[in-house]
Amino acid sequence: MSTIVSFKNVQKTYDGETLVVKNLNLEIQEGEFLTMLGPSGSGKTTCLMMLAGFETATHGEILLQGKPINRIPPERRNIGMVFQSYALFPHKSVAENLAFPLKVRKVPKDEIARKVKRALNMVNMEKFANRMPAQLSGGQQQRIAVARALVFEPALVLMDEPLGALDKQLREQMQYEIKQIHEQSGLTVVYVTHDQGEAMTMSDRIAVFNNGIIQQLAPPPVLYENPENAFVARFIGESNELLGTVASVDRERCTVKLESGQNIHAHAGPSVRGTGSASISLRPERVTVGDQAKSCDNVFQGGVKDLIYYGDHLRVVMQVCGRNDFIVKLPNNGDARQLRIGDSVHVGWMAECCSALQ
């Protein structure tokens, strides 16, 4: 797989003092679906805008297919763009909206018709060619926006929070459809979102941004199972965080003495270098409650403070290891339904199910 986009020591500042993006080095592979994920102000959208050409890098170089593009205007970069706002021309029909980027590129009329039909077929909107944007639902408009980004067969498609205006059910449907289009077409997609569930569902790799720096770049399962630092552990999925000090390290395992006095045996994350303060990251679904917890590497007594019914699972709020907001997710089966607020039960998890991070 070859590299299609390279960021080399890229920096961006708007005021000459504060760096919004700090020494970004990133390679995006041809045909992959890469998501830039992070909270507001983390630098992810600025990176996308620099790649699109709507912002200029203060320092460093951006390469597309091996060629520097810093000084090339957006319309000459051969990049498709999908915005949250759809940005469709209200006075043009669906077909005319799709034909516009082809006319700008002086594509012959008969080829325009063929390409427009092909793009509409890709998003299952071929029956809507003569409709006006105002006659379409939000989801239909978003499909047209995606088709318009694909119609001129760009080298790269950028998507900036494209599903942010849709309701939950439609959003999930569009996630699946965009991923299907990506897989069928072989396009390279760079996608920006602050929604970690969306990123986990769609991406081949995720770049997690915070304070203008990529905190970790990895496939979704790696980010979830092996976060490299406490920020990634908190931002990707849900995690119980327990604070303490590393007491000992033995290869990939370590012992952390919590502030509340208990010892926890954990997987030693890549940032653990020896003694010093550390945080334990533990996913709520990795915790066992009741008699079966007694066989775990880490076993404690916990008090049930609240039970929240979610249909397929129970969310149990517990007092464990000095924390009053310790979360456990249990499948909605007979054992889980036996729990009552006020119960005192064994709580346990295996060492490999939690990570110590420094």
C-alpha positions in Angstrom: 0.0 0.0 0.0 1.5 3.4 -1.0 1.3 6.7 0.8 -1.1 9.2 -0.8 -0.9 12.1 1.8 2.1 13.1 3.9 2.2 15.9 6.6 5.8 16.7 7.3 6.6 18.8 10.4 3.4 20.8 9.8 2.5 23.6 12.2 -0.4 26.1 12.2 -0.9 29.3 14.2 -3.5 31.9 13.7 -2.1 34.6 16.0 1.7 34.0 15.6 2.0 32.7 19.2 -0.3 29.7 19.9 0.2 26.6 17.8 -3.1 25.0 16.9 -1.2 22.1 15.2 2.2 21.2 16.5 4.9 19.4 14.4 2.4 17.1 12.7 4.0 14.1 10.9 1.4 11.8 9.4 1.2 9.5 6.5 -2.2 8.4 5.0 -2.2 5.3 2.9 -3.9 5.0 -0.4 -7.4 3.4 -0.1 -7.7 3.7 3.7 -10.4 5.3 5.8 -8.6 7.5 8.3 -10.4 9.5 10.9 -9.1 12.5 12.7 -10.8 12.4 16.1 -10.7 14.7 19.1 -12.5 17.3 21.2 -13.2 20.9 19.9 -10.0 22.9 19.5 -7.8 19.8 19.3 -6.5 20.7 15.8 -8.3 18.0 13.8 -10.4 20.3 11.6 -7.5 22.7 11.0 -5.5 19.7 9.6 -8.3 18.8 7.3 -8.7 22.4 6.1 -4.9 22.6 5.4 -5.1 19.5 3.4 -8.1 20.8 1.5 -6.4 24.1 0.8 -8.8 26.4 2.8 -6.0 27.0 5.4 -2.3 27.5 4.9 0.3 25.7 7.0 2.5 28.1 9.0 5.4 25.7 8.8 6.1 22.4 7.2 5.0 20.7 4.0 1.9 18.7 2.9 2.3 16.2 0.0 -0.4 14.7 -2.1 0.7 11.7 -4.2 4.3 12.7 -3.6 3.9 16.4 -4.7 3.9 19.5 -2.5 0.5 21.1 -2.4 1.0 24.0 0.1 0.8 26.6 -2.7 -1.8 24.9 -4.9 -5.3 26.4 -4.6 -8.2 24.1 -3.5 -9.8 23.8 -6.9 -6.6 22.4 -8.4 -5.9 19.7 -5.7 -8.3 17.0 -7.1 -9.8 16.5 -3.7 -13.5 15.9 -3.0 -15.1 17.6 0.0 -18.2 16.8 2.1 -19.4 19.4 4.7 -21.8 19.1 7.6 -23.9 21.8 6.0 -24.3 19.9 2.7 -23.5 23.1 0.7 -25.8 22.2 -2.2 -26.9 24.9 -4.7 -30.6 25.4 -3.8 -31.4 26.7 -7.3 -29.9 23.7 -9.1 -31.4 20.2 -9.4 -29.7 17.2 -8.0 -28.2 16.3 -11.4 -27.1 19.9 -11.9 -25.4 20.0 -8.5 -23.4 16.9 -9.4 -22.6 18.2 -12.9 -21.2 21.5 -11.5 -17.7 20.2 -10.5 -17.5 18.4 -13.8 -18.4 21.5 -15.9 -15.7 23.5 -13.9 -13.2 20.9 -15.0 -14.5 21.2 -18.6 -15.6 17.5 -18.9 -17.4 16.8 -22.2 -21.3 16.9 -21.9 -21.9 13.2 -22.7 -19.2 12.1 -20.1 -20.9 14.4 -17.5 -24.2 12.6 -17.9 -22.5 9.2 -17.5 -20.5 10.3 -14.4 -23.5 11.9 -12.8 -25.6 8.7 -13.3 -22.8 6.6 -11.9 -22.4 8.8 -8.8 -26.1 8.8 -8.1 -26.1 5.0 -8.4 -23.4 4.8 -5.8 -25.6 6.5 -3.2 -28.9 4.9 -4.4 -30.3 8.3 -5.4 -30.7 7.8 -9.2 -34.5 8.4 -9.0 -34.0 11.8 -7.6 -31.9 13.4 -10.4 -34.5 16.0 -11.2 -35.5 17.0 -7.6 -34.4 20.3 -6.0 -32.5 20.1 -2.7 -35.4 21.6 -0.8 -37.5 18.6 -1.9 -35.1 16.2 -0.2 -34.8 15.0 3.4 -31.6 15.7 5.4 -30.3 12.2 4.8 -31.0 12.5 1.1 -29.3 15.8 0.9 -26.2 14.3 2.6 -26.2 11.4 0.1 -26.1 14.0 -2.7 -23.3 15.9 -1.0 -21.3 12.6 -0.9 -22.1 11.9 -4.5 -21.0 15.3 -5.6 -17.6 14.8 -3.8 -17.2 11.5 -5.7 -18.5 12.5 -9.1 -15.2 13.8 -10.6 -13.3 10.7 -9.3 -10.9 12.6 -7.0 -7.7 11.2 -5.6 -8.9 11.8 -2.1 -12.2 12.6 -0.3 -12.3 14.7 2.8 -15.4 14.7 5.1 -15.8 17.3 7.9 -18.4 16.2 10.5 -20.7 15.2 7.6 -23.3 13.5 9.8 -23.6 16.0 12.6 -27.0 17.4 11.6 -28.7 14.0 11.3 -30.7 12.2 13.9 -29.3 9.1 15.6 -30.9 6.4 13.5 -30.2 8.1 10.2 -26.7 8.9 11.3 -26.0 5.3 12.0 -27.5 4.3 8.6 -25.3 6.9 6.8 -22.2 5.6 8.6 -22.8 2.2 7.1 -23.5 3.6 3.7 -20.4 5.8 3.6 -18.2 2.9 4.7 -19.8 0.7 2.0 -19.0 3.3 -0.7 -15.5 3.5 0.6 -15.0 -0.3 0.5 -16.6 -0.7 -3.0 -14.8 2.2 -4.6 -11.3 1.9 -3.0 -11.3 5.6 -2.4 -9.0 7.2 0.2 -11.2 9.0 2.8 -10.1 11.4 5.6 -12.9 11.9 8.0 -13.2 14.4 10.9 -15.4 13.9 13.9 -15.6 14.4 17.6 -17.9 11.4 17.9 -15.7 8.5 19.0 -18.5 5.9 18.3 -18.7 7.1 14.7 -14.9 6.9 14.4 -14.8 3.4 15.8 -17.5 2.2 13.5 -16.1 3.5 10.2 -12.3 3.8 10.4 -9.4 1.7 9.3 -7.2 3.9 11.5 -8.0 6.7 13.9 -5.7 9.6 14.8 -6.7 10.9 18.2 -5.9 14.6 18.6 -5.5 16.7 21.7 -3.8 20.1 22.0 -2.7 20.0 18.4 -0.8 16.7 18.8 -1.7 13.2 17.7 -1.9 11.3 21.0 -2.2 7.9 19.3 -2.6 6.6 15.7 -4.0 3.0 15.4 -6.9 0.8 14.3 -10.0 1.0 16.5 -9.4 -2.2 18.4 -5.9 -1.2 19.4 -7.0 2.2 20.6 -9.7 0.6 22.7 -7.8 -2.3 24.1 -4.3 -0.7 24.4 -4.5 3.1 24.9 -1.1 4.6 25.1 -2.0 7.4 27.6 -4.8 8.4 29.9 -6.3 10.9 27.5 -6.9 8.2 24.8 -8.3 5.8 27.5 -10.8 8.5 28.6 -11.7 9.7 25.1 -12.1 6.3 23.4 -15.1 4.5 25.0 -15.8 4.6 28.7 -13.2 3.8 31.3 -12.9 3.7 35.1 -9.8 5.6 36.1 -8.1 4.7 39.3 -5.1 6.8 40.5 -2.0 5.5 42.3 1.7 4.9 42.2 3.7 2.1 40.4 5.1 -0.1 43.1 6.8 -2.7 40.8 7.2 -3.6 37.1 7.8 -7.1 35.8 8.0 -7.0 31.9 4.5 -6.3 30.7 2.8 -6.5 34.1 3.0 -4.1 37.0 1.6 -3.5 40.5 0.0 -0.1 41.3 -0.7 1.0 44.8 -3.9 3.1 44.8 -4.4 6.3 46.7 -7.0 4.3 48.7 -4.4 1.8 49.8 -5.2 -1.3 47.7 -2.8 -2.9 45.2 -3.9 -3.5 41.6 -2.2 -5.9 39.2 -2.3 -4.5 35.7 -0.9 -4.6 32.2 2.0 -2.1 32.0 1.2 0.4 29.2 3.9 1.6 26.9 4.3 4.8 28.9 5.2 2.9 32.2 8.9 3.2 32.7 9.2 2.6 36.4 8.0 3.9 39.7 5.9 7.1 39.8 2.4 8.2 39.6 0.1 6.3 37.3 -3.6 5.9 36.4 -5.3 2.6 35.9 -7.7 2.4 32.9 -10.4 -0.3 33.2 -13.4 -0.8 30.9 -16.7 -1.2 32.7 -17.6 -4.4 30.7 -14.4 -6.1 31.8 -15.5 -6.2 35.5 -17.1 -9.2 37.1 -19.4 -9.1 40.1 -20.4 -11.8 42.6 -18.9 -15.2 43.3 -17.1 -15.5 39.9 -15.1 -12.4 40.8 -13.3 -14.3 43.5 -11.1 -16.1 40.9 -9.8 -12.8 39.3 -6.4 -11.3 39.8 -7.9 -8.2 41.4 -10.7 -8.8 43.9 -12.3 -6.2 46.1 -15.5 -5.6 48.1 -17.9 -3.2 46.5 -21.2 -1.5 47.4 -24.0 -1.1 44.9 -25.1 2.6 44.8 -27.3 2.7 41.8 -28.8 0.4 39.0 -29.7 1.8 35.6 -31.6 -0.4 33.2 -30.5 -0.2 29.5 -32.4 -3.1 28.1 -29.5 -5.3 26.9 -27.4 -4.5 29.9 -27.4 -3.1 33.4 -25.2 -0.1 34.3 -24.2 -0.5 38.0 -22.7 2.4 39.9 -20.6 1.1 42.7 -18.3 2.2 45.6 -15.0 0.4 44.9 -11.4 1.2 45.7 -12.3 4.6 47.2 -14.4 5.6 44.2 -18.1 6.4 44.5 -18.6 6.5 40.7 -17.1 3.1 39.7 -19.1 1.8 36.7 -19.8 -1.8 35.9 -21.7 -3.0 32.8 -23.4 -6.4 33.2 -25.4 -8.4 30.6 -29.1 -8.3 31.4 -29.4 -11.9 32.6 -30.7 -13.6 35.8 -27.5 -13.0 37.9 -27.5 -9.2 37.1 -31.1 -8.8 38.0 -30.5 -10.2 41.5 -28.5 -7.1 42.4 -30.1 -4.5 44.7 -29.1 -1.0 45.7 -27.2 -1.3 49.0 -25.8 -4.8 48.3 -22.2 -5.5 49.2 -20.6 -7.9 46.6 -17.2 -9.1 45.4 -15.9 -7.1 42.4 -13.0 -8.4 40.3 -11.1 -8.2 37.0 -8.1 -9.8 35.5 -4.7 -8.0 35.3 -4.7 -8.0 31.4 -8.1 -6.3 31.4 -6.7 -3.0 32.8 -3.8 -0.9 31.8 -1.5 1.2 33.9 -0.6 4.5 32.2 1.9 7.2 33.1 
